[in-house]
């Protein structure tokens, strides 16, 4: 998990830049208050996380600091024996590689676009090395 101060890209006059800077300061304060509420840690600790470079937590640190509730892993998908044996004629190496990738997917709900892309994101994040 990574925490960082909110950022903005602004184009405009000095007045617009000052207004956006004030807005970012307000948003930072709201984020800090939310993290304090979530973690129960002192505001000075949380403010320190938002000062300087981005703050990174591994899974155990995130749980220890009450930023996450638990650490879990996904079971590896079952890969059909045919996944690496697809040598049908007329397929390029790239097509065979893509076919093997698709076979590594578990059942995907394709009737719902949001669920499909959520499952695709999960697969890419946890399975692709």
N, C-alpha and C positions, 0 to 999 in steps of 0.2 A: 504494500500500500504506500502511496506517496501523497504527502500533503504539501501544498504550496500556496503562496499568496495568490489571490485572484489577479488575473491579468486582463488587459484590454488593449486593443489597437484603435487609436483615435487619430482622426484626421480633422483638422479644423483650427480655429483661432485659439489664442491663449486662454480665452474665457471658456471655450469648450473643453480644453485640456484640463483646466482647473476643476471644472464641474465633474469631469470623469474621474479625476484623481480623488475628489471628495467622495464620489460614489464608490470607488474601489475601497477607500478607507472604511466606509460604512459596511460594505459587504464583508470585508475582512473581520470587522468586529462581530458581525452576525455569525460568521462561520466559527470564529473562536468561541463565542457563546454556545453555539450548538455542540461543538466538540467538548467543551467543559461539561455541559449537561449530559452528554452521552457517556463520557469517561469518568466523571466525578473527580477528575484531577484538578489541581489548583490552576487558576487562570494564568499564573506566571509560567507554569510548565507548558501550557498550550501556546501561549504567546511566543515562547522560545522556539516552538516548532515552526512558527510562521515568520521567523526572522532569519535572514541569511539564505543559504541555499535550500533547495527542496529537501524535505525530510522523508526518508524512506524507512519502512518497517517491513521486516520479513513476517511471515504468517504468525509465528509464535509471539513476536513482539507486538503485533497488532492485537492479538488476544490478550496478552499481558496488560496492555494499555487500554483495554476495553474499547478498542476501535472495531473489533470483530468479535463475534460470539464463539466461533469454533473454527478449527482447521479440518478440512476434509479433502479427500482425493476421490477422483472418479475411477471406477474399475476400468481396466483396459477393455476395449471392444473386442468381441470375438471376430477374428479375421478368417473368412472362408479360405479353404485350402486352394481354391481356384484363383484367389486374388493375385498370386504371383505367377500363375500358370497360363495367363491369357496370352496366347500366341496366335490368335486367329489371323489368317492371311489378310493383307491389305491394311493392317493397322501400323501406323508409324510408332516409333518408340515413345513419342510424346503422348499419343493416344493411349497406348498401353499403360503408361505411367498415370495418366488421368483416370483411366478405368480402375487401376489398382487403388488410387486414392478414393474414388467413389465407393468401392467395395469395402473400404475400411470404415466408412460411416456406419453407425448403427442405424436402426430404423429412424427415418426423419419424418416429422409431420409436415408434409408439403401442402396440405390443404389450407394452412394458415401461414401467410408470408412472414409475420412477425415471429412466430414460433420457429419457422424454418431458419431464419437468419440468426435467431438466438442459439439454436442448436449448432448451426454452422460456426458461429463465433466460439462457442464452447469447445467444439471439436478442434478448431484451429488453435485455440489457446492452449488446450491441454494435450493434444495429440501430435501436433506438427513440431518436429524438432529440427 
